């Protein structure tokens, strides 16, 4: 079967991306060989990736490059945990996610920058 191994690799990439909280889509601007790693558009996904905007491309490239990027992301998360920063990072992300969700629900007014110029 032509392309069977590539299809299996993309399915494995999709499963790995879902474990990390991301989604894999086709690239908007690349050719047919390019995939993009995106954050979910669903607002309920703030529990997994709270500091990222929704429906944003994080990485774009071939399947092999995407696999390497996810390995690096996973290694980064493990390294931060080994340094003892995992709990403080999770605490900061939870705080940020709570603010974003409360703002979307209308519980917090949007903080807009005000000009110093009085006129």
C-alpha positions in Angstrom: 0.0 0.0 0.0 1.3 3.4 -1.0 1.5 5.9 1.9 0.5 3.4 4.6 3.6 4.2 6.7 3.1 7.9 6.4 -0.6 7.5 7.4 0.4 5.5 10.5 3.0 8.1 11.4 0.4 10.9 11.1 -2.0 8.9 13.3 0.7 8.4 15.9 1.5 12.2 15.7 -2.2 13.0 16.3 -2.3 10.7 19.3 0.9 12.3 20.7 -0.5 15.8 20.1 -3.8 15.0 21.9 -1.8 13.7 24.9 -0.1 17.1 25.1 -3.3 19.0 24.5 -2.7 20.1 21.0 -4.4 19.3 17.6 -2.9 18.6 14.2 -4.4 20.2 11.1 -3.3 20.7 7.6 -1.2 23.8 6.9 -3.0 26.9 5.7 -0.1 28.2 3.6 2.2 25.2 3.0 2.1 22.6 0.4 0.4 19.2 0.9 3.3 17.8 2.9 3.0 20.4 5.7 1.1 19.9 8.9 0.4 22.4 11.7 0.2 21.9 15.4 -2.5 24.1 16.9 -4.1 24.8 20.2 -7.8 23.6 20.4 -10.5 26.2 19.5 -12.7 24.9 22.3 -12.6 27.3 25.3 -12.9 24.3 27.7 -9.3 23.3 26.7 -8.0 26.0 29.0 -7.5 23.3 31.6 -4.8 21.7 29.4 -3.1 24.6 27.8 -4.1 27.7 29.7 -1.5 30.2 28.7 -2.0 29.8 24.9 -4.5 31.6 22.9 -7.2 29.4 21.3 -7.0 28.2 17.8 -3.4 29.4 17.2 -0.7 27.6 15.2 2.2 26.7 17.5 4.4 24.9 14.9 4.2 24.2 11.2 6.3 21.8 9.2 6.6 18.2 7.9 5.6 15.2 9.9 9.2 14.5 10.9 9.8 18.1 12.0 6.5 18.0 13.9 7.6 14.8 15.7 10.9 16.5 16.7 9.1 19.6 17.9 6.8 17.5 20.2 9.8 15.5 21.5 11.5 18.8 22.4 8.3 20.2 24.0 7.9 17.0 26.1 11.6 17.2 27.1 11.1 20.8 28.1 8.2 19.9 30.3 10.2 17.1 31.9 13.2 19.4 32.5 11.0 22.0 34.2 9.6 19.3 36.4 13.1 18.1 37.2 14.1 21.6 38.3 11.2 21.7 40.6 9.3 24.4 38.7 6.4 22.1 37.7 4.2 23.1 40.7 4.8 26.8 40.3 4.2 26.7 36.6 0.9 24.8 37.1 -0.1 27.3 39.8 0.6 30.3 37.5 -1.2 28.6 34.6 -4.2 27.8 36.7 -4.4 31.4 37.9 -4.2 32.7 34.3 -6.8 30.2 33.1 -9.1 31.3 35.9 -8.8 34.9 34.9 -9.4 34.1 31.2 -12.5 32.1 32.0 -13.9 34.7 34.4 -13.3 37.4 31.8 -15.2 35.4 29.2 -18.1 34.8 31.6 -18.3 38.6 32.2 -17.2 38.3 35.9 -14.1 40.6 35.3 -14.2 43.7 33.2 -11.6 44.0 30.5 -8.6 45.9 31.5 -7.9 48.5 28.8 -4.8 50.7 28.7 -5.7 54.3 29.3 -3.8 57.1 27.7 -1.9 59.6 29.9 -2.9 62.4 27.6 -6.0 64.2 29.1 -7.4 65.4 25.8 
